[in-house]
Structure formats: C-alpha cells, structure tokens
C-alpha cells in the first residue's frame, strides 16, 4: 500500500506542479494587458511613449516582474518570472509590443491563449 501511494505521488506531483505553472501564466498575461492599456493612455496624452512607465513593477499575484522599454513610437513590455515561476522553462519570460506582437509565440507554446 505504501509503495502504491509512493508511485502515485511520484506521478501526480510533477503533473500538478506543471498545472500550477501554467495557471500562473495568466498572472503575466493580465499584468501585460493592464500595462499595455496604461502605455496607450500615456501615449495619447503625450503623443510619445518616451517618459511612459509601467504603473506597477509586479504582476497582480507577484509571480512576474514587469518592465518596459520605449522609443517615441514603440514599446515592449516584459514579464519576467520570479520565485517558482522563474523555473517555468517554456514561459518564464513573456513580452508584448505596441504592435501586439507576443513572445513566445502562441503558435508554438502555451504561453498565450490563441
């Protein structure tokens, strides 16, 4: 009985951990979408992205660190995994640009919804 429980635990825990990592990706997606709106509001008021910054440097659930790089006409928002989410080999870093380009690609990974 103990051996069976051990085998089931050895199979179930990695699967559960992978599921938790995948659900935490939504934290980065939400943060990037909120910051994208903030950047567009700033650009609309100032006619440039220069001087615009992120409203929060951390995602709502604190699984990602948020940063931005800007030029006068473009920006790139980056969500860098922190804590356990930094170990997410597929999606530890997510980005979105002012043109809506997302990395990693939603066609080759499960980092972004299709």
C-alpha positions as CSV (number, residue, x, y, z in Angstrom):
1,X,0.0,0.0,0.0
2,X,2.8,2.4,0.9
3,X,4.6,1.6,-2.4
4,X,1.5,2.2,-4.4
5,X,0.9,5.6,-2.7
6,X,4.6,6.5,-3.3
7,X,4.3,5.6,-7.0
8,X,1.0,7.6,-7.4
9,X,2.6,10.6,-5.6
10,X,5.7,10.4,-7.9
11,X,3.4,10.6,-10.9
12,X,0.9,13.1,-9.6
13,X,3.2,15.8,-8.1
14,X,5.1,16.7,-11.3
15,X,1.8,16.8,-13.2
16,X,0.2,19.1,-10.5
17,X,3.3,21.4,-10.4
18,X,3.1,21.7,-14.2
19,X,-0.6,22.6,-14.0
20,X,0.2,25.3,-11.3
21,X,2.9,26.8,-13.5
22,X,0.5,27.0,-16.5
23,X,-2.2,28.7,-14.5
24,X,0.2,31.3,-13.1
25,X,1.0,32.4,-16.7
26,X,-2.4,34.2,-16.6
27,X,-0.9,36.5,-14.0
28,X,1.7,37.7,-16.5
29,X,-0.9,38.0,-19.3
30,X,-3.2,40.1,-17.1
31,X,-0.3,42.4,-16.0
32,X,0.9,42.9,-19.5
33,X,-2.6,43.7,-20.8
34,X,-3.2,46.2,-18.0
35,X,0.2,47.9,-18.6
36,X,-0.4,47.9,-22.4
37,X,-3.6,50.0,-21.7
38,X,-1.6,52.3,-19.4
39,X,1.1,52.8,-22.1
40,X,-1.6,53.7,-24.7
41,X,-3.2,56.2,-22.3
42,X,0.2,57.8,-21.7
43,X,0.9,58.0,-25.4
44,X,-2.5,59.5,-26.2
45,X,-1.8,62.2,-23.6
46,X,1.8,62.9,-24.5
47,X,2.0,61.9,-28.2
48,X,5.1,59.8,-27.4
49,X,5.9,56.7,-25.4
50,X,9.1,58.3,-24.1
51,X,8.6,59.1,-20.4
52,X,5.8,56.5,-20.0
53,X,6.5,53.8,-17.4
54,X,4.7,50.8,-16.0
55,X,2.1,51.5,-13.3
56,X,3.3,48.5,-11.3
57,X,6.6,46.7,-11.5
58,X,5.0,43.5,-10.2
59,X,2.1,41.4,-11.6
60,X,-1.1,41.2,-9.5
61,X,-0.2,37.9,-7.9
62,X,3.5,38.7,-7.7
63,X,4.6,35.8,-9.9
64,X,6.2,38.1,-12.5
65,X,8.3,41.3,-12.5
66,X,7.1,43.8,-15.1
67,X,9.3,46.2,-17.1
68,X,9.1,48.4,-20.2
69,X,11.4,49.7,-22.9
70,X,10.3,52.6,-25.0
71,X,11.0,54.7,-28.0
72,X,9.0,57.6,-29.3
73,X,6.7,55.4,-31.4
74,X,7.0,51.9,-29.8
75,X,7.3,50.0,-26.6
76,X,8.0,46.5,-25.4
77,X,6.5,45.2,-22.1
78,X,8.3,42.3,-20.5
79,X,7.1,39.9,-17.7
80,X,10.0,38.1,-16.1
81,X,9.0,35.1,-13.9
82,X,10.1,35.3,-10.3
83,X,10.1,32.8,-7.5
84,X,8.8,29.4,-8.6
85,X,7.6,30.9,-11.9
86,X,11.2,31.6,-12.9
87,X,11.5,27.8,-13.3
88,X,8.9,27.7,-16.0
89,X,11.1,26.6,-18.8
90,X,8.6,27.4,-21.5
91,X,7.3,30.7,-20.4
92,X,9.5,32.3,-17.7
93,X,9.6,35.5,-19.9
94,X,6.6,36.9,-21.8
95,X,6.7,40.0,-23.9
96,X,4.2,42.1,-25.9
97,X,4.9,45.1,-28.1
98,X,2.9,48.2,-29.0
99,X,2.0,46.4,-32.3
100,X,0.6,43.5,-30.3
101,X,3.4,41.0,-31.1
102,X,3.7,38.4,-28.4
103,X,6.6,36.2,-27.5
104,X,7.0,33.3,-27.0
105,X,4.7,32.6,-30.0
106,X,1.2,31.3,-29.2
107,X,1.5,29.1,-32.2
108,X,4.4,27.1,-30.7
109,X,3.8,27.4,-27.0
110,X,1.0,27.5,-24.5
111,X,2.3,30.8,-23.0
112,X,-0.5,32.9,-24.6
113,X,-4.1,32.0,-25.3
114,X,-4.9,31.5,-29.0
